[in-house]
Amino acid sequence: MSDEKAKRTGARRHEAAAKVPEIGVGMLGYAFMGKAHSSALRRLAYAAWPPPLVPRLVAIAGRNAEQVAGAAERFGYERWTTDWRDLVADPQIQLLSNGGPNSLHAEPTIAAAEAGKHVLCEKPLGRSAEESYEIWRGVAAAEVKHMCGFNYRFVPAVRLARELIEAGEVGEIRHFRARYMQDWGVDDTRQAWRFDPEQAGSGAIGDLASHVVDLARFLVGEIGSVSALVRTFVPERRVDDAVEATVEFHSGAIGTIEATRLALGRRNAFQWEINGTEGSLAFDLERLNELRVFRADDLRARGFKTVLVTEPDHPFAEFAWPPGHIVGWGDTFVYEFHHFLSAIAGERSVAPYGATLEDGYRAAEVCDAFVSSSRSGRREKIVYRTL
Ligand SMILES: NC(=O)c1ccc[n+]([C@@H]2O[C@H](COP(=O)([O-])OP(=O)(O)OC[C@H]3O[C@@H](n4cnc5c(N)ncnc54)[C@H](O)[C@@H]3O)[C@@H](O)[C@H]2O)c1
């Protein structure tokens, strides 16, 4: 491109960005998710220019005044508060991002929606299917845009898997086999709320298995029944440590879902494999730039191939670096927010590539069924509620 042409293109982009309206963001929580969401919002303009809406970080809420003030300064929020209701009442906020503990998902998310704000609520949506349903119902009635924070839908390799499945490349899916393994659950002196049933609702189920259920639904389809074993191994712990389940999809495919916080040596290993009539796909979150692909018709070079998902025609490549310059876990939140802001700007709908609060509710139904199946010793059929 000549210098003149480049200048003209640059000037046009600058004009386009100047016309992009701002969206005021209120962030609930300043710790793990508060940092992940805020960092993604700050980095959006690096990924996409002009962005669908320009995020303006208006205010952040947390319990500890000193720490939330520090987070506001560090992340770039204009204001901070120790009362999340200030976010709901703030007319300069049009989007609430809820990164609070699970017990703080329902009330602020519904209140923000009722105040006319769009809402992104972290997973698991509620502490139970019942609470998740109420959140979905309350927010849907307010007719704002909503999204549940199942960010693994925004891993480029996961999206590529979905595109290959939609294109029929693996044929009819027969198996989904997945396990989400972490090991920090041996030490419950940290992350205290995650071990309190009042605040968390469940243990590994809501924390980890909900991610697996969402990806199972995203890649294979709706789950019709489950049979599960849920265990608490650590004495006196009041939430589950692990779940092992078999699942049946409406399509007829069958699968296994496993989640644990006690898999020593496994730090954040979310691994899944899909087998269809024409091929297989496999993925490991700890190698998130790679999708492993087996094609039955590839007779001469038969075997699993490792595809580095960074090519120009791969998902989210327009936001990333040149081919081979890999992305990381934090980037999934950038793509997630870009998707949500595009939906708010009216350029696309949240579904099917983003998880709506209905998806959050449906995942919660499956998670509840794990618990009831483990208690009853029977296979549980899942009935999904509608609005
Ligand atoms: N999408 C993902 O991959 C992912 C990863 C981790 C956590 N999560 C989810 O995000 C949510 C938050 O988890 P986290 O790991 O960030 O937890 P965290 O403990 O790191 O942070 C919780 C935040 O909530 C704030 N908070 C708690 N009570 C509050 C109150 N009454 N008023 C205002 N703020 C309050 C705390 O100050 C803290 O900033 C959970 O629902 C969790 O399941 C999602």
The ligand as a Tripos MOL2 file, in Angstrom:
@<TRIPOS>MOLECULE
LIG
   44    48     1     0     0
SMALL
NO_CHARGES

@<TRIPOS>ATOM
      1 N1        -15.1910  -18.3080   32.9270 N.am      1 LIG1
      2 C1        -14.2280  -18.8260   33.6600 C.2       1 LIG1
      3 O1        -13.3370  -19.4940   33.1630 O.2       1 LIG1
      4 C2        -14.2150  -18.5780   35.1470 C.ar      1 LIG1
      5 C3        -13.0160  -18.7590   35.8700 C.ar      1 LIG1
      6 C4        -13.0320  -18.4860   37.2310 C.ar      1 LIG1
      7 C5        -14.1840  -18.0830   37.8600 C.ar      1 LIG1
      8 N2        -15.3400  -17.9660   37.1390 N.ar      1 LIG1
      9 C6        -16.5830  -17.5500   37.8120 C.3       1 LIG1
     10 O2        -16.4950  -16.1590   38.0970 O.3       1 LIG1
     11 C7        -17.1270  -15.8770   39.3430 C.3       1 LIG1
     12 C8        -16.1270  -15.2040   40.2720 C.3       1 LIG1
     13 O3        -15.0640  -16.0850   40.5040 O.3       1 LIG1
     14 P1        -13.5880  -15.5290   40.8320 P.3       1 LIG1
     15 O4        -12.6640  -16.6540   40.6130 O.co2     1 LIG1
     16 O5        -13.3360  -14.2480   40.1210 O.co2     1 LIG1
     17 O6        -13.7460  -15.2590   42.3780 O.3       1 LIG1
     18 P2        -12.8020  -14.3530   43.2900 P.3       1 LIG1
     19 O7        -12.9510  -14.8710   44.6690 O.co2     1 LIG1
     20 O8        -11.4330  -14.2680   42.6950 O.co2     1 LIG1
     21 O9        -13.4890  -12.9110   43.1820 O.3       1 LIG1
     22 C9        -14.7600  -12.6470   43.6910 C.3       1 LIG1
     23 C10       -14.9710  -11.1500   43.7040 C.3       1 LIG1
     24 O10       -16.2970  -10.8760   44.1610 O.3       1 LIG1
     25 C11       -16.2470   -9.7940   45.0820 C.3       1 LIG1
     26 N3        -17.3690   -9.8550   46.0280 N.ar      1 LIG1
     27 C12       -17.7070  -10.8570   46.8640 C.ar      1 LIG1
     28 N4        -18.7850  -10.5200   47.6000 N.ar      1 LIG1
     29 C13       -19.1380   -9.2730   47.1930 C.ar      1 LIG1
     30 C14       -20.1570   -8.3570   47.5560 C.ar      1 LIG1
     31 N5        -21.0600   -8.6650   48.4880 N.pl3     1 LIG1
     32 N6        -20.2050   -7.1480   46.9140 N.ar      1 LIG1
     33 C15       -19.3150   -6.8390   45.9480 C.ar      1 LIG1
     34 N7        -18.3270   -7.6700   45.5720 N.ar      1 LIG1
     35 C16       -18.2470   -8.8490   46.1730 C.ar      1 LIG1
     36 C17       -14.9210   -9.9750   45.8070 C.3       1 LIG1
     37 O11       -14.5140   -8.7390   46.3780 O.3       1 LIG1
     38 C18       -14.0160  -10.4190   44.6330 C.3       1 LIG1
     39 O12       -13.5080   -9.2670   43.9730 O.3       1 LIG1
     40 C19       -17.6580  -17.2010   39.8660 C.3       1 LIG1
     41 O13       -18.9930  -17.3240   39.5260 O.3       1 LIG1
     42 C20       -16.8230  -18.2320   39.1280 C.3       1 LIG1
     43 O14       -17.5060  -19.4670   38.9500 O.3       1 LIG1
     44 C21       -15.3580  -18.1810   35.8060 C.ar      1 LIG1
@<TRIPOS>BOND
     1     1     2 1
     2     2     3 2
     3     2     4 1
     4     4     5 ar
     5     4    44 ar
     6     5     6 ar
     7     6     7 ar
     8     7     8 ar
     9     8     9 1
    10     8    44 ar
    11     9    10 1
    12     9    42 1
    13    10    11 1
    14    11    12 1
    15    11    40 1
    16    12    13 1
    17    13    14 1
    18    14    15 2
    19    14    16 1
    20    14    17 1
    21    17    18 1
    22    18    19 2
    23    18    20 1
    24    18    21 1
    25    21    22 1
    26    22    23 1
    27    23    24 1
    28    23    38 1
    29    24    25 1
    30    25    26 1
    31    25    36 1
    32    26    27 ar
    33    26    35 ar
    34    27    28 ar
    35    28    29 ar
    36    29    30 ar
    37    29    35 ar
    38    30    31 1
    39    30    32 ar
    40    32    33 ar
    41    33    34 ar
    42    34    35 ar
    43    36    37 1
    44    36    38 1
    45    38    39 1
    46    40    41 1
    47    40    42 1
    48    42    43 1
@<TRIPOS>SUBSTRUCTURE
     1 LIG1         1 GROUP 0 **** ****
